[in-house]
Amino acid sequence: MDISVDTVEVAIRDQEAFVRVYGRATFKIGPSLKQFGLMAIERGCRRFIVEMNHCVGMDSTFMGILAGLATTLKKTEGTVVLRNLSEKNLFLVNMLGLSHLVTIDNSAQSVIAMPANGQVLRHSSGDKKQMTETMIDAHETLIEAAPDNIIKFKDVLAYLKEDLNRTIAQESGAPVPPR
C-alpha cells in the first residue's frame, strides 16, 4: 500500500473493529468512516482499535466522527482505542478534550496486523449534502464532548449550516440564498 496517499483501511473480527490510517485523516473519508462504524456497532463490535502509526494529521471532522463512535460505544461499555499517536495527533486529541472519550495506547511495541477481511474505505464523492451533514454532526459532537469547543467551531458550524441550506435549495430548485 502506498502510504503517501490518504487512505483508511478497515476490518472486523469478532467484537472488534480495526481502522488503520495512512496519511491525513480528513472529512473526505468522514461519511464512509461513520457508516462503517455504525455498521460495526450494529454487528456487535464493542471495541474500535484505530492504528495511527502512519497518520500524519487529523482534521476536526475525522476527530468528531471518532468522538461520536466513542460516545455510542460507551453506552454499551465499549471503547475506541487510539494506538501509536504522534505527538501532534495526541496534542489534537487533548486540545479538543477527547481524551476522556477514547483510550490512548502509545505503549504498543508493534503496529496491529489487519484481519484478512480488511478493505479500503472510499472517499466520499459527489453527495455534497451527505458530506455537509456529516461535517455538521461531527462538529456538534465535538462541542457536546467538550463545551469549550464552541469557541473553536461556532463559525465553522454557521458556515456549514448555511452551505447545507444552499445545497438543499439548489436540489429543490428553490432560489438560493445569497452568501
C-alpha positions, 0 to 999 in steps of 0.5 A, a space after each residue: 500500500 502506498 502510504 503517501 496517499 490518504 487512505 483508511 483501511 478497515 476490518 472486523 473480527 469478532 467484537 472488534 473493529 480495526 481502522 488503520 490510517 495512512 496519511 491525513 485523516 480528513 472529512 473526505 473519508 468522514 461519511 464512509 468512516 461513520 457508516 462503517 462504524 455504525 455498521 460495526 456497532 450494529 454487528 456487535 463490535 464493542 471495541 474500535 482499535 484505530 492504528 495511527 502509526 502512519 497518520 500524519 494529521 487529523 482534521 476536526 471532522 475525522 476527530 468528531 466522527 471518532 468522538 461520536 463512535 466513542 460516545 455510542 460505544 460507551 453506552 454499551 461499555 465499549 471503547 475506541 482505542 487510539 494506538 501509536 499517536 504522534 505527538 501532534 495527533 495526541 496534542 489534537 486529541 487533548 486540545 479538543 478534550 477527547 481524551 476522556 472519550 477514547 483510550 490512548 495506547 502509545 505503549 504498543 511495541 508493534 503496529 496491529 496486523 489487519 484481519 484478512 477481511 480488511 478493505 479500503 474505505 472510499 472517499 466520499 464523492 459527489 453527495 455534497 449534502 451527505 458530506 455537509 451533514 456529516 461535517 455538521 454532526 461531527 462538529 456538534 459532537 465535538 462541542 457536546 464532548 467538550 463545551 469549550 469547543 464552541 469557541 473553536 467551531 461556532 463559525 465553522 458550524 454557521 458556515 456549514 449550516 448555511 452551505 447545507 441550506 444552499 445545497 438543499 435549495 439548489 436540489 429543490 430548485 428553490 432560489 438560493 440564498 445569497 452568501 
